[in-house]
Amino acid sequence: MIDPTPSPVTRAGTSPASRVGVDVVEELGGHARAWDDLVAAQPRPSPFLLSWWLDHLAGGRVALVLVRLDDELLGGAAFELDSVGVGPFRLERVRMLGQGVLAPDHLDLVAATKHHHEVAAHVVGWLRRPGQRIIDLDGLAAEGTLARVFAPYEVERTGAPWAALGADAEDYLAARPGAVRSTIKRSRKRFEREGARVRTVAPEQAPAALDALARLHDERWSTESNFLEAWQRFRAGALDGVERGEVVLHELVDADDDVIATELDLVVGDRVGFYQAGRRTEREWRGCGSVVRAAAVRHAADTGAVEYDLLRGDESYKSDWATGRREVVRARAPHGTLAALALRTAALRATALRTAARSRAARAERTPVDD
């Protein structure tokens, strides 16, 4: 059971033997621009570490671990805190900021290259400070520092397909499988005959576009997706991201300007990530998702993107668009004897539930069914 009351955020002061200080705060404040510059400069920048995401998307209490040299930000990491358990068995839990139904990925600490080891030492030191806690970090970049530090506690690994874009998006699209190219070409011509078109949403139209996305996403995936459970905080963050040019929406609209399909992409540096989509499901609009995605890729290339990231998940359709594959991981580590006991108990319970489910399924297969 998760206790909704988060643990208090702590603050560590500057060591008197060093000019390097570590602050654990709830907002970036005056460090926001420097933080975003550091995010964009990472070898594998993640849009889920940009300040608009940190400002709005936490499900628990924000804990930004900032490492600085005097007033210069050297780097840090973005976490959120809550509690698990009850009564005397309540434990602090540390997660990546936004972790859960929003499924951020390619996550790691952020640091200037020459200060990476120093920042990593302070971030890991904060995670391993005295006290009992569960460190549950999901969506970590597999090649990143946090994933390597907590590799002994890895519990899950997921693919993250991506595509390299050249200077001309048409070259990339021409290399897609024949069925994909045919779907895009035939569907686009059919839509154009009906007066439908794809548009990139202007910032002032973003509120309406986001509302349309929520409706279409729900109509298309319903209970198959839990993304909308966090819709209100995502909407607030996305509007902020649109104003910064770091969230882009593309829509297919019909002759009456009714939205048929939407794709929402995240931008960081010269990389664009496909994050969410929604579409109508009537037969007359078959192929609409592919048409919007092709337009999104063209827009990404035209604006200087070198990569179109399909983010976490090995869904079969992604293989048609990908040219490469990375991985993201989840690590769940205990800090303290009580935390270790809690994780072992949870693992045993999960195993017992899986065994019981298999037993029920086997009994159901053996049970005669009356005609």
Residue, then its C-alpha position, 0 to 999 in steps of 0.5 A: m500500500i502506498d502512503p500518499t504523504p511523501s517524506p520530507v525533502t532534505r537539504a545538504g549544505t556545502s562541505p567546509a572543506s570544498r567549494v562544491g555544494v549539494d542542494v536538494v530542492e523542490e524546484l530549479g529556480g534560477h538554475a533552470r536555464a543552466w539545467d536545460d543547457l546541461v540536459a541538451a549537452q548530454p551524450r543521449p539527452s532525454p526530453f524527460l529531464l527538461s525543466w518543463w517536465l520537472d516543473h509539472l510531472a512529479g507524482g510525489r514530492v520533488a527532490l532535485v539533487l543539484v551539485r554546484l561549484d559556488d553559483e555554477l551548476l555542475g549537474g544533478a539528478a531529478f527524483e520524486l519521493d513517496s512512502v510505501g508500507v504502513g505504520p512502523f513499516r513505512l519506508e521512503r521510496v525514491r523514484m525518477l521524476g514522473q515515473g509510472v504511467l507517464a513512462p519517461d525513459h532514457l533517464d540518468l543524472v545530468a552533468a557537465t562532462k568534466h564534472h561527471h564523476e564528481v556529480a555522480a558521486h554526490v548523487v549516489g551518495w545522496l541516494r545512499r545517505p543514512g536511513q531506510r529506503i527503497i530506491d526504485l528507478d525506472g526508465l534508466a538509459a541502459e548505458g547511463t551512470l545510474a543504470r551501471v551503478f545499480a546494475p546488480y539490482e536490475v529487474e527489467r529491461t525494455g527496448a527503445p527503437w529509434a531512427a536516424l534521420g538524414a538531411d532529407a526526410e524523403d530518403y528515410l521514408a523511401a527506405r521504409p518497408g513497402a507496405v508502410r510506403s504504400t499505406i502512406k501514399r494511398s491514404r494521403k491521396r485519399f484524405e486529400r481528395e476528401g479535403a483532409r490535411v495535416r497541420t502542425v499546431a500553433p502554440e495558441q491552438a495547443p489547448a484545444a489540440l491537447d484536449a482533442l488528443a486526450r479524447l482520441h487517445d481514450e477512444r483508440w486505446s481506452t483501458e489498454s492505456n493508463f496514460l490518461e490517469a496523469w492527464q491533468r499534470f501532463r497537460a499543464g506540462a505540455l502547454d509549458g513545453v509548447e511555449r518553449g518549442e519542446v513539445v510539438l503536435h501534428e494533427l490530421v483534420d478533415a474538411d470541417d477542421d475536425v481532428i482525425a488523428t494527433e501525434l505529440d512529439l518531444v524535442v530536445g536539442d536535435r532529437v525528436g521523440f514520438y511520445q503519444a498519439g490518438r486517432r479515429t478508428e472508422r474504416e474511412w480513416r485507416g492509415c491516418g496514424s501513418v500519414v501523421r507520423a510521416a508528416a511529423v518525420r518531415h517536420a523533424a528533419d526540416t527543423g534540423a533533427v538528426e534522430y526520431d526516437l520511438l521511445r520505450g517499447d518494442e511494439s511491432y509497428k515500431s520496427d517499420w520506422a526504426t533503424g536502431r534499438r537502445e534499451v532502458v532498464r529498471a532497478r529496484a534496490p534496498h537501502g537498509t535491512l528493513a528495506a531489503l526485507a520489504l523487497r524480498t517479501a514483495a518478490l515472494r508475494a509476486t511469485a506466489l501470485r504468478t504461481a496461483a494464476r498458472s494453477r487456476a489457468a491449468r485447472a480451467e483447461r482440465t475442467p469439462v465444459d457442458d455443451 
